[in-house]
Amino acid sequence: MDCGGSDLSVLKSEVSKANKTMGCNMSLKIHFLHSHLEFYPENLGPVSDENGERFHQDISNMGSRYGGKWNPKMLADYIWTLKMDIPQAKHSRQAKYTRK
């Protein structure tokens, strides 16, 4: 999906017309995006399926690491692994409790 300016404005107007025709109200998020699309930079670039594939592979690995049981700590662990993949990021993970 390309985030080009002219295509985006055409798409925006078509979605707006379709919503009005069906009598649908826009959600607050859609309204915000609809009203502020011109502020997004032109260099966002095309969206790739590689990111989605990587996400599913990473989540699969996390699931096997946690023994197939899903819990909220998995999200924190996943975000931490993403941060570790960024070479210029500063890592300051500290233990909450000290052992005596």
C-alpha positions, -999 to +999 in steps of 0.1 A: +000+000+000+015+033-011+009+064+010+009+088-019-008+121-014-032+122-044-043+086-040-048+091-003-071+121-008-091+103-034-095+073-011-104+096+018-132+113-002-145+079-015-147+065+021-164+096+032-191+094+004-197+057+011-202+064+048-227+092+041-245+070+016-249+042+041-258+066+070-228+055+090-211+076+116-173+076+117-155+065+148-133+090+166-101+074+153-113+073+117-125+109+120-091+120+133-072+102+106-096+115+080-091+151+091-053+149+095-040+128+066-023+158+050+000+160+080+016+126+074+050+128+056+052+117+020+081+095+027+062+069+047+068+044+019+050+013+009+038-011+036+055-045+034+041-080+044+076-088+057+068-069+090+037-090+095+055-122+088+082-113+112+056-104+139+039-138+135+073-156+136+084-137+167+051-144+185+053-181+175+088-182+191+075-164+222+046-189+225+070-218+224+093-200+249+064-196+273+052-232+268+021-223+248+005-205+277-003-168+268+001-142+295+006-104+297+043-107+303+048-120+268+040-086+253+066-069+275+091-096+266+083-091+229+088-053+231+121-058+249+133-081+222+124-055+196+143-029+215+173-052+217+173-054+179+179-017+175+217-012+176+216+025+186+191+020+215+203+024+250+195-006+272+188+000+308+169-030+320+172-034+358+158-058+383+130-046+404+141-065+434+176-073+447+184-107+461+196-109+496 
